[in-house]
Amino acid sequence: HVEPYCNDVQFIIKVSDALDRCSRDPFIAVRLKAFLSLAHLCERCFMIAQPAQSEYLRHHAGLTLVRLSDMALRSINDHDKVRVYGARALGYLASAQEFVTLVQRSTSTAATRQLCARIECELSRIIASADYSVKVRWNACHAAKLILGLAPPLIPGEAEDGTGKSAAGSVGGGAWGPQVCKYHYASFA
């Protein structure tokens, strides 16, 4: 089964606008469908694995990743049924090989670090807290697993000091810090 639009960067950019509007709807049923669609889009979307044909598309692909990440982060403060899909979407988004590169090209190194830190913080908080349902925590663990499955990308300008830590303090010199690792493994102990 081939999904004709999963590699079409322009289609995904347009869909993100509709999902963003629906994710702000006052009715939970609409928000639930929006975040379910977001999770499915992020799971099946290969827009960042496919090199965009132009600098314009690469720039907007990065901005779209930021927008989708912000939507998923916003879901964490919503109803429990919505949080499940937001946590899942975060994992699929942040685990993509070109996530850090495209976001950094579209924004800045500081903004990229801040977004990665926000994602890491939210996932770590969900995993460590008993205040969330088991389903939400499981999806956050799955998201952390996807992120940990990456070879951590080095943000341009960071230098390793020989200890395995970058100047930003993240393990392996990447954009992801040690909290995801710590809480991911602690949750299974």
MIMARDO-251595 format. One line per field, with one value per residue: residue number from 1; x, y, z of N, C-alpha, C, CB in turn. Coordinates in pm, 1 decimal. Glycine has a CB too. Example, Ala and Ser with C-alpha at 12.3 -4.5 7.8 and 13.67 -1.06 7.14 Angstrom:
2
resi <- (1;2)
n.u <- (1319.0;1285.0)
n.v <- (-569.0;-225.0)
n.w <- (780.0;708.0)
ca.u <- (1230.0;1367.0)
ca.v <- (-450.0;-106.0)
ca.w <- (780.0;714.0)
c.u <- (1320.0;1290.0)
c.v <- (-330.0;3.0)
c.w <- (780.0;787.0)
cb.u <- (1130.8;1408.4)
cb.v <- (-447.3;-59.8)
cb.w <- (904.6;572.5)
This chain:
189
resi <- (1;2;3;4;5;6;7;8;9;10;11;12;13;14;15;16;17;18;19;20;21;22;23;24;25;26;27;28;29;30;31;32;33;34;35;36;37;38;39;40;41;42;43;44;45;46;47;48;49;50;51;52;53;54;55;56;57;58;59;60;61;62;63;64;65;66;67;68;69;70;71;72;73;74;75;76;77;78;79;80;81;82;83;84;85;86;87;88;89;90;91;92;93;94;95;96;97;98;99;100;101;102;103;104;105;106;107;108;109;110;111;112;113;114;115;116;117;118;119;120;121;122;123;124;125;126;127;128;129;130;131;132;133;134;135;136;137;138;139;140;141;142;143;144;145;146;147;148;149;150;151;152;153;154;155;156;157;158;159;160;161;162;163;164;165;166;167;168;169;170;171;172;173;174;175;176;177;178;179;180;181;182;183;184;185;186;187;188;189)
n.u <- (84.3;76.8;130.0;38.7;102.7;296.0;561.1;553.6;653.6;535.0;259.3;253.7;329.2;105.9;-95.4;-13.8;-91.1;-373.8;-402.7;-296.2;-484.5;-712.6;-619.4;-648.3;-911.0;-1211.9;-1356.2;-1308.8;-1325.0;-1261.1;-999.5;-881.4;-897.4;-737.8;-483.0;-445.4;-430.9;-201.1;-7.4;-16.9;59.4;320.3;437.6;427.1;537.0;786.1;919.7;1148.4;1343.0;1366.0;1552.5;1487.2;1396.9;1464.9;1611.8;1417.7;1209.5;1346.8;1390.4;1122.5;1037.5;1186.0;1075.8;816.9;856.3;923.0;680.5;505.0;623.4;582.0;302.4;268.0;397.2;226.1;5.5;58.7;-36.6;-303.3;-611.4;-599.3;-643.1;-564.4;-297.5;-165.2;-133.8;13.6;257.1;342.8;372.0;582.0;799.1;824.0;874.6;1110.6;1292.7;1364.3;1614.5;1709.9;1605.6;1724.4;1908.8;1748.4;1576.6;1761.6;1872.6;1655.1;1591.7;1775.6;2085.9;2063.8;1783.1;1722.2;1851.1;1699.5;1442.3;1491.9;1563.0;1319.4;1154.3;1287.9;1267.7;986.7;920.9;1078.2;963.5;702.8;752.0;871.0;671.9;396.2;154.3;44.0;-144.6;-99.4;-91.1;-15.7;236.0;363.6;368.2;534.5;769.8;814.3;859.5;1096.7;1261.1;1270.3;1410.5;1649.0;1743.8;1874.2;2182.1;2338.2;2301.2;2549.2;2540.1;2617.4;2915.9;2956.7;3198.3;3365.3;3490.5;3647.3;3553.4;3324.5;3115.7;2944.7;2998.9;2756.6;2674.4;2544.4;2509.0;2722.7;2761.1;2544.7;2220.9;2052.5;2006.2;2119.7;1894.3;1673.3;1778.6;1829.5;1569.8;1430.0;1550.2;1525.3;1252.7;1192.8;1303.1)
n.v <- (-118.3;203.2;531.3;815.6;1082.1;1094.3;1159.5;1412.1;1720.0;1976.9;1918.6;1816.1;2040.6;2203.6;2044.9;2051.9;2304.8;2287.2;2086.8;2220.0;2423.8;2266.6;2141.7;2330.6;2354.3;2401.7;2172.1;1850.2;1616.7;1696.9;1791.5;1552.8;1391.9;1550.9;1532.2;1257.0;1227.7;1380.7;1218.6;991.4;1108.5;1191.3;945.2;815.9;986.6;1081.4;1308.3;1431.5;1249.5;1238.3;1423.7;1760.9;1938.9;2204.0;2495.8;2653.4;2466.2;2301.7;2484.4;2545.9;2290.5;2248.1;2452.6;2354.8;2118.3;2227.4;2350.4;2125.7;1991.4;2176.9;2164.9;1897.3;1913.6;2094.4;1933.3;1784.4;1916.2;1880.6;1689.0;1350.2;1152.9;1284.4;1340.5;1098.8;1067.9;1293.1;1245.6;1022.3;1133.9;1314.5;1141.4;1021.8;1246.5;1366.3;1162.2;1137.8;1124.5;1366.5;1566.7;1751.5;1882.7;2003.1;2166.1;2333.3;2462.6;2613.2;2772.1;2855.2;2765.8;2792.4;2800.1;2546.0;2383.2;2458.7;2364.9;2086.7;2042.6;2107.0;1901.5;1677.7;1730.9;1725.6;1459.0;1317.6;1406.5;1303.3;1026.2;984.2;1048.8;949.1;1056.8;1048.7;850.2;495.4;437.8;682.6;715.2;487.3;549.3;772.9;650.1;490.2;690.2;799.1;577.7;566.8;804.1;749.6;551.5;673.0;773.6;1017.1;1339.5;1580.7;1910.6;2174.8;2353.0;2265.9;2125.3;1830.5;1730.0;1515.3;1355.6;1232.4;1394.6;1676.8;2031.0;2131.9;1955.6;1718.8;1367.9;1181.0;1387.2;1493.2;1641.6;1559.7;1523.6;1366.5;1307.2;1183.0;929.3;844.0;843.9;680.0;424.4;390.0;366.4;110.0;-44.3)
n.w <- (0.0;-102.7;1.3;-140.8;-76.7;118.1;69.8;-27.7;21.4;8.3;33.3;293.3;437.6;395.7;512.2;776.7;856.6;859.9;1056.1;1275.7;1318.2;1379.9;1608.9;1801.5;1855.6;2047.5;2113.2;2239.7;2087.1;1828.7;1866.3;1948.1;1715.3;1552.8;1675.4;1664.1;1387.5;1350.6;1479.7;1312.3;1068.9;1130.4;1177.2;930.6;751.5;531.6;471.8;559.2;522.9;258.8;37.0;-1.8;-297.8;-331.4;-175.9;-62.0;-7.4;175.0;382.1;457.7;525.7;758.2;921.2;932.4;1074.3;1322.4;1382.3;1391.2;1603.9;1811.5;1822.0;1907.3;2155.7;2281.5;2314.0;2538.1;2756.7;2742.7;2742.4;2868.4;2670.1;2443.2;2493.0;2455.9;2176.7;2118.5;2253.6;2112.0;1854.2;1903.5;1939.0;1683.2;1525.4;1639.7;1616.7;1358.0;1108.2;990.3;1146.7;1340.4;1175.5;970.4;1123.1;1246.6;1024.9;945.5;1159.5;1422.3;1582.7;1859.9;1893.6;1801.2;1989.0;2211.8;2140.1;2122.9;2390.1;2515.9;2416.5;2518.5;2794.6;2837.7;2763.1;2948.3;3186.7;3167.1;3159.0;3408.7;3588.5;3785.6;3747.3;3498.4;3264.7;3208.0;2937.7;2819.9;2935.0;2833.5;2558.7;2569.7;2656.3;2433.2;2245.5;2350.0;2314.4;2033.0;1982.4;2117.0;1954.0;1752.8;1599.0;1765.3;1633.7;1560.9;1650.9;1439.6;1506.1;1761.1;1974.0;2058.0;2374.6;2429.8;2633.1;2564.3;2585.2;2459.0;2410.5;2483.1;2668.5;2616.6;2585.6;2380.1;2203.7;2072.7;1998.1;2193.0;2538.6;2849.9;3005.7;2875.1;2829.4;3094.1;3221.5;3048.2;3072.8;3347.6;3380.4;3312.7;3503.6)
ca.u <- (0.0;157.5;62.9;90.9;144.2;389.7;688.6;528.4;681.2;436.5;134.5;268.6;329.2;-34.2;-170.1;22.5;-173.0;-507.8;-392.2;-274.2;-614.3;-799.6;-565.3;-686.3;-1056.6;-1258.9;-1415.1;-1205.1;-1333.8;-1187.6;-857.9;-838.8;-875.7;-624.2;-358.2;-434.5;-381.1;-62.6;76.2;-8.6;137.1;460.9;485.3;435.4;590.4;928.1;961.4;1282.6;1436.7;1379.2;1610.1;1401.0;1456.8;1510.4;1638.6;1286.9;1140.7;1421.5;1362.0;985.9;1029.1;1234.3;974.5;702.7;894.3;909.9;536.3;450.0;676.7;508.9;167.9;279.0;428.3;104.1;-89.1;94.0;-117.4;-443.3;-675.8;-517.0;-659.5;-490.7;-155.4;-112.5;-93.4;118.5;382.9;382.6;418.3;713.9;899.6;844.5;936.4;1245.8;1382.9;1398.8;1757.8;1742.0;1528.6;1808.0;1968.4;1649.0;1529.6;1869.5;1883.5;1538.5;1583.8;1911.9;2139.7;2005.7;1642.6;1721.8;1883.2;1585.8;1335.8;1533.3;1554.8;1177.3;1105.7;1350.2;1210.6;848.5;921.3;1133.0;864.0;592.1;799.7;902.8;557.8;283.8;32.3;-7.0;-192.7;-0.8;-84.6;62.2;374.3;417.5;397.9;652.5;884.3;835.6;919.5;1235.6;1330.4;1297.0;1515.6;1773.4;1787.2;1951.7;2318.9;2310.8;2361.3;2628.2;2497.3;2735.0;2975.4;2987.6;3322.1;3374.4;3605.5;3716.6;3488.3;3198.1;3012.9;2969.0;2999.7;2621.0;2652.4;2466.2;2584.0;2750.1;2781.8;2427.2;2126.0;1973.3;2079.3;2116.6;1769.8;1593.1;1840.2;1811.6;1432.2;1385.5;1594.3;1471.8;1111.4;1180.3;1370.4)
ca.v <- (0.0;324.0;654.4;905.4;1215.1;1088.7;1219.2;1542.8;1819.7;2085.2;1868.2;1804.7;2177.1;2248.9;1965.8;2096.0;2422.2;2239.5;2017.3;2320.2;2486.8;2168.6;2109.4;2438.7;2354.9;2386.0;2039.8;1748.6;1519.3;1752.8;1789.8;1413.1;1352.0;1627.5;1476.2;1122.9;1251.1;1426.6;1101.6;909.7;1183.7;1186.9;807.8;773.6;1094.3;1067.7;1431.7;1473.5;1150.8;1272.6;1557.5;1855.5;1981.8;2343.2;2555.1;2699.3;2352.2;2259.6;2583.7;2528.1;2160.0;2271.2;2529.1;2265.0;2030.1;2306.5;2367.9;1996.9;1966.1;2264.4;2108.5;1777.5;1959.6;2154.9;1826.6;1729.8;1987.1;1858.9;1570.6;1230.3;1084.3;1362.7;1329.7;975.0;1091.6;1394.3;1180.0;938.0;1222.1;1366.6;1038.9;1007.1;1368.8;1390.3;1051.8;1142.7;1150.2;1503.9;1659.4;1857.7;1957.5;2088.0;2268.5;2430.3;2544.1;2700.6;2862.8;2883.7;2661.3;2811.1;2758.7;2400.5;2327.7;2482.6;2272.2;1952.3;2039.7;2101.9;1766.3;1589.1;1760.4;1676.2;1313.0;1274.1;1436.9;1208.1;892.5;979.5;1085.1;855.7;1134.3;1021.0;713.1;399.7;450.7;802.4;686.8;391.1;622.0;855.8;557.7;453.4;808.2;805.2;467.1;608.7;906.1;683.8;468.1;755.7;815.2;1157.5;1434.0;1688.1;2042.0;2246.2;2448.3;2201.4;2048.7;1729.4;1754.6;1389.8;1279.4;1178.9;1497.3;1795.8;2155.4;2152.1;1864.0;1602.0;1245.3;1146.8;1505.1;1523.5;1740.2;1501.2;1514.6;1239.2;1282.1;1084.1;799.5;812.8;810.3;568.3;300.0;380.5;330.1;-34.8;-112.3)
ca.w <- (0.0;-117.8;39.4;-244.3;-31.3;230.6;31.3;-87.8;124.6;1.3;88.4;438.3;490.5;395.2;610.3;911.2;886.1;897.2;1184.9;1379.6;1348.6;1446.3;1741.0;1892.6;1862.6;2185.1;2134.7;2254.6;1977.8;1714.6;1903.4;1949.9;1574.9;1500.6;1726.9;1605.9;1251.4;1364.3;1508.6;1190.9;971.2;1171.1;1164.3;791.0;669.0;504.2;406.9;594.8;471.5;117.1;24.9;-72.5;-424.1;-329.8;-44.4;-14.3;53.6;294.7;486.7;505.4;591.0;894.4;995.4;954.7;1185.1;1445.4;1405.6;1433.4;1738.2;1904.1;1838.1;1991.1;2291.9;2335.9;2348.9;2669.2;2856.3;2707.9;2798.6;2863.9;2541.7;2345.3;2527.1;2398.4;2038.5;2119.0;2290.6;1998.8;1747.0;1940.9;1911.2;1539.0;1473.1;1689.3;1582.9;1216.2;1091.5;952.7;1229.6;1395.5;1064.9;904.3;1217.5;1266.3;902.0;934.3;1274.3;1466.0;1669.5;1993.1;1887.7;1786.0;2121.9;2299.7;2102.2;2165.5;2536.3;2551.8;2387.3;2616.9;2926.1;2843.9;2763.0;3076.8;3290.9;3153.6;3194.9;3551.3;3671.9;3795.5;3726.0;3364.6;3246.6;3159.5;2791.9;2789.7;2973.4;2738.0;2434.8;2595.7;2655.4;2293.3;2182.9;2396.3;2246.5;1894.9;1986.3;2156.6;1843.7;1659.2;1626.0;1794.7;1540.0;1620.1;1605.5;1388.3;1598.6;1888.1;1971.3;2162.8;2461.7;2453.9;2739.1;2515.4;2601.2;2378.6;2488.0;2533.6;2779.5;2582.2;2567.5;2241.9;2122.3;1993.4;2045.5;2300.9;2663.2;2922.3;3077.3;2804.7;2856.9;3235.7;3253.4;2964.8;3131.6;3484.0;3377.8;3294.3;3614.1)
c.u <- (88.2;73.8;118.8;145.5;251.9;525.8;674.3;539.7;575.4;301.5;141.3;269.8;185.6;-118.0;-139.7;-57.8;-313.1;-505.5;-373.3;-405.1;-706.5;-751.1;-598.5;-837.3;-1102.7;-1318.1;-1307.7;-1208.0;-1255.7;-1038.2;-802.3;-808.9;-755.1;-492.3;-338.0;-378.2;-235.5;30.8;92.4;74.5;286.0;519.4;513.0;503.6;740.5;985.5;1102.6;1386.1;1464.3;1442.5;1518.1;1474.5;1512.8;1535.9;1508.0;1214.3;1213.3;1392.9;1222.1;962.5;1076.8;1134.9;851.4;733.5;883.3;762.2;471.7;498.2;605.1;367.0;172.1;310.5;305.9;4.6;-63.9;11.8;-266.7;-496.8;-586.8;-525.7;-580.9;-340.0;-89.8;-56.3;14.7;253.6;433.4;439.1;556.8;824.3;928.7;913.4;1084.1;1343.4;1421.7;1544.1;1790.6;1669.5;1613.4;1863.8;1868.7;1598.2;1636.5;1888.2;1770.7;1528.8;1725.5;1958.6;2077.8;1859.5;1631.0;1750.5;1764.5;1471.4;1369.4;1523.5;1408.8;1120.5;1159.1;1288.0;1069.3;843.2;971.5;1032.3;748.8;634.8;818.5;781.3;449.3;150.2;-31.8;-51.7;-80.1;16.7;-1.1;209.4;439.0;455.3;518.9;779.3;918.0;902.5;1067.1;1318.5;1365.3;1411.3;1649.8;1828.3;1869.2;2098.2;2308.1;2379.5;2435.6;2578.3;2621.7;2784.9;3007.9;3116.4;3321.2;3499.0;3680.8;3653.3;3359.2;3084.7;3048.6;2972.0;2862.9;2588.5;2574.2;2556.0;2603.1;2767.0;2660.3;2338.7;2047.3;2059.0;2058.9;1984.3;1682.4;1646.8;1809.4;1669.4;1380.0;1424.1;1539.9;1327.8;1090.2;1242.4;1271.7)
c.v <- (123.8;445.9;765.5;1037.9;1212.4;1148.7;1358.8;1651.0;1929.8;2042.0;1863.9;1942.5;2229.4;2174.4;2012.5;2219.0;2380.4;2168.8;2115.3;2387.9;2390.9;2136.0;2216.5;2448.2;2335.4;2247.4;1932.0;1646.9;1567.7;1751.2;1648.3;1364.4;1425.1;1566.5;1331.7;1133.8;1297.1;1308.1;1014.1;978.5;1172.7;1046.6;770.4;873.7;1079.3;1195.5;1471.9;1368.6;1179.4;1411.5;1648.2;1909.3;2122.9;2389.4;2603.8;2584.3;2302.0;2354.0;2561.7;2391.1;2172.9;2347.8;2443.2;2167.5;2102.1;2320.6;2238.3;1960.7;2050.4;2213.5;1987.3;1815.1;2021.2;2047.8;1770.6;1796.6;1969.1;1735.9;1447.8;1157.1;1154.5;1347.2;1207.6;1000.3;1197.5;1334.5;1093.3;1023.2;1279.3;1266.7;1024.7;1129.3;1377.2;1278.9;1050.7;1187.3;1297.0;1608.5;1778.7;1945.2;2053.0;2198.7;2375.5;2519.2;2646.5;2800.9;2905.9;2768.1;2670.9;2765.6;2607.2;2333.5;2343.1;2387.3;2130.3;1937.9;2033.0;1961.9;1669.1;1606.9;1703.6;1524.5;1259.0;1294.0;1336.7;1069.7;879.9;999.3;977.7;926.6;1108.5;875.9;625.2;413.1;572.4;776.2;587.8;461.4;713.6;769.2;515.8;568.6;819.5;694.7;504.8;709.8;842.0;593.8;542.7;757.7;965.3;1251.6;1543.3;1819.6;2116.6;2349.5;2387.9;2122.7;1948.5;1756.1;1626.7;1304.3;1214.8;1277.1;1615.6;1916.9;2182.6;2055.5;1740.5;1483.7;1220.0;1266.9;1545.5;1626.6;1690.0;1481.7;1382.4;1209.3;1179.3;945.8;755.7;767.5;694.1;436.3;282.1;334.6;180.3;-113.0;-163.4)
c.w <- (0.0;-80.5;-48.0;-193.1;76.5;196.7;-28.1;19.9;124.9;59.1;240.9;504.0;499.2;497.9;751.7;952.3;930.9;1032.1;1299.3;1418.6;1423.6;1587.3;1845.3;1912.3;2007.4;2215.6;2135.6;2140.9;1854.8;1744.0;1901.8;1808.7;1515.1;1547.2;1682.9;1464.1;1253.5;1388.1;1385.1;1083.4;1003.8;1155.6;1019.0;698.6;653.6;445.7;444.3;559.3;324.3;107.7;-57.0;-195.1;-418.8;-186.9;19.7;56.1;177.6;411.0;544.5;567.4;736.0;978.8;1025.1;1067.2;1318.7;1481.1;1455.0;1573.8;1842.6;1927.5;1930.1;2136.1;2358.5;2380.9;2488.9;2779.8;2833.0;2782.4;2779.3;2729.7;2431.1;2367.5;2463.4;2259.2;2027.5;2153.1;2175.6;1885.4;1777.8;1909.7;1763.5;1479.5;1510.6;1653.0;1436.4;1200.3;1066.7;1038.1;1273.4;1283.2;1001.1;996.1;1234.3;1143.4;892.8;1047.9;1311.9;1553.4;1808.4;1995.9;1874.8;1918.9;2216.9;2268.1;2146.2;2317.5;2583.4;2529.9;2491.3;2755.6;2939.7;2846.9;2896.6;3189.4;3286.9;3202.4;3345.6;3642.0;3668.8;3774.0;3590.7;3355.3;3192.6;3008.3;2750.5;2820.8;2877.7;2607.8;2452.3;2598.5;2512.3;2217.8;2222.0;2329.9;2102.6;1889.5;2020.8;2046.8;1740.9;1697.3;1647.0;1696.4;1614.5;1564.6;1559.3;1489.4;1734.1;1873.1;2085.3;2245.7;2496.3;2561.4;2691.8;2530.5;2513.8;2469.6;2547.6;2646.1;2742.3;2551.7;2419.3;2151.3;2042.9;2056.9;2166.9;2423.5;2734.4;2990.8;3007.9;2834.7;2999.3;3265.3;3170.4;3031.1;3273.5;3484.6;3360.9;3407.0;3716.0)
cb.u <- (-95.6;211.6;82.0;-15.8;25.2;407.7;758.1;388.1;820.2;418.8;103.3;397.1;416.1;-95.4;-137.1;172.3;-181.6;-563.1;-276.6;-172.8;-682.7;-807.2;-414.5;-633.5;-1115.7;-1361.9;-1519.4;-1220.7;-1481.6;-1235.0;-838.2;-946.3;-1002.1;-633.2;-355.9;-573.3;-468.3;-50.3;16.0;-148.7;92.7;475.6;384.0;299.1;556.5;952.6;866.5;1289.9;1381.8;1239.8;1750.0;1357.8;1355.3;1407.0;1739.6;1200.9;1126.9;1573.8;1374.7;889.3;1113.9;1364.9;933.1;667.3;1037.1;976.0;466.6;489.1;827.2;504.6;107.9;387.8;543.1;38.7;-80.7;244.8;-83.5;-459.5;-814.2;-557.3;-808.0;-531.6;-138.5;-221.8;-212.6;84.7;364.3;262.7;318.1;716.7;855.0;711.0;862.3;1242.6;1319.1;1303.5;1810.9;1708.1;1472.9;1923.0;2022.4;1531.9;1493.9;2000.3;1881.7;1413.0;1511.7;1920.1;2293.1;2016.2;1571.2;1824.7;2008.3;1538.7;1312.4;1677.5;1624.2;1097.3;1147.7;1501.0;1208.8;768.2;1008.0;1262.0;809.6;544.1;931.4;1005.5;500.1;284.5;62.0;99.7;-314.8;-42.3;-226.4;9.8;379.9;315.5;275.9;636.6;854.4;701.3;842.6;1242.3;1243.2;1170.4;1480.7;1751.6;1669.5;1897.0;2421.1;2354.7;2254.6;2780.1;2421.3;2701.8;2883.9;2871.6;3445.4;3377.3;3560.3;3856.9;3460.2;3164.5;2998.5;2861.3;3043.2;2519.9;2582.4;2376.1;2513.1;2641.8;2894.6;2349.5;2031.1;1911.6;2039.7;2224.7;1693.2;1592.5;1992.5;1846.4;1344.4;1446.6;1745.5;1482.9;1041.3;1243.2;1469.4)
cb.v <- (0.2;336.8;686.0;933.3;1289.7;945.2;1130.3;1546.7;1880.4;2131.5;1728.6;1728.4;2270.6;2231.0;1816.7;2126.3;2514.2;2144.7;1917.5;2424.9;2534.0;2040.2;2091.5;2571.0;2244.8;2491.1;2009.1;1677.5;1493.9;1897.3;1852.0;1324.6;1381.0;1775.0;1484.4;1050.7;1355.7;1528.5;1019.6;879.6;1331.9;1233.8;711.7;746.5;1230.8;951.6;1542.5;1504.8;1007.1;1268.5;1550.4;1972.0;1972.9;2434.9;2672.6;2754.0;2238.9;2255.3;2727.8;2549.2;2053.7;2345.6;2654.6;2187.8;1977.9;2447.0;2415.3;1886.6;1994.5;2408.3;2069.5;1683.1;2061.7;2246.6;1714.0;1748.2;2134.7;1841.3;1547.9;1137.1;1076.7;1511.1;1323.9;866.8;1132.2;1504.7;1094.5;855.0;1336.2;1402.2;906.6;983.4;1492.3;1407.4;920.4;1238.1;1067.9;1525.5;1587.0;1798.2;1862.0;2003.6;2205.4;2357.9;2453.7;2618.1;2794.6;3019.9;2671.6;2958.8;2827.2;2356.3;2397.6;2627.3;2276.4;1922.8;2163.6;2204.7;1721.7;1615.4;1911.5;1727.8;1259.7;1349.9;1580.6;1200.7;861.3;1083.9;1218.7;786.2;1280.6;1051.7;709.7;256.2;461.5;924.6;632.6;278.5;704.2;932.5;432.5;415.2;936.7;792.3;339.5;669.0;1016.6;602.9;407.0;898.8;776.1;1190.2;1495.3;1669.6;2120.8;2315.1;2564.7;2109.2;2141.5;1585.7;1822.7;1417.1;1368.7;1052.0;1540.7;1812.2;2273.3;2136.6;1934.1;1631.6;1126.6;1061.7;1483.1;1400.7;1778.0;1367.9;1626.2;1237.6;1410.4;1110.6;805.5;933.9;930.2;577.7;294.2;514.2;404.0;-76.2;-19.8)
cb.w <- (121.7;-262.8;191.9;-342.5;20.3;275.7;-67.3;-155.8;103.8;-144.0;32.1;473.0;401.6;256.5;595.8;918.8;762.8;789.5;1182.4;1332.4;1219.0;1363.5;1732.1;1840.6;1771.5;2214.3;2026.5;2387.7;1940.5;1683.3;2041.7;2015.1;1490.2;1545.0;1878.4;1604.9;1179.4;1479.9;1623.4;1137.2;968.3;1316.1;1223.7;740.0;729.4;409.9;441.7;741.5;490.4;43.6;-39.9;21.1;-533.9;-397.7;-57.2;-132.2;-47.1;265.6;430.2;392.3;514.1;891.2;916.0;825.4;1165.4;1428.9;1276.7;1333.9;1742.5;1850.1;1701.0;1935.8;2289.3;2231.2;2246.6;2696.2;2855.3;2554.2;2733.5;2975.1;2503.9;2353.1;2677.9;2392.7;1955.9;2217.1;2418.0;1948.3;1725.4;2089.3;1966.2;1468.7;1525.5;1838.6;1618.5;1139.5;977.6;807.7;1352.3;1479.4;959.9;856.1;1355.2;1298.7;777.1;929.7;1396.0;1543.1;1678.4;2035.7;1770.1;1680.9;2181.6;2287.6;1950.6;2118.5;2596.2;2469.7;2244.8;2623.5;2950.3;2725.1;2648.1;3108.2;3273.8;3006.5;3122.7;3582.9;3626.6;3932.0;3739.9;3257.8;3151.0;3196.3;2733.2;2870.4;3116.1;2711.0;2390.5;2729.7;2742.1;2226.1;2223.7;2550.9;2248.0;1831.6;2088.9;2282.7;1778.0;1655.2;1507.6;1935.7;1449.1;1591.9;1718.5;1254.5;1616.8;1934.1;1980.9;2102.7;2588.9;2490.2;2857.7;2587.0;2749.8;2268.6;2400.5;2421.3;2888.7;2463.9;2634.8;2189.9;2030.6;1969.0;1933.8;2257.7;2752.9;3024.0;3093.8;2652.8;2834.4;3321.3;3233.3;2822.3;3132.3;3554.7;3266.6;3164.8;3680.9)
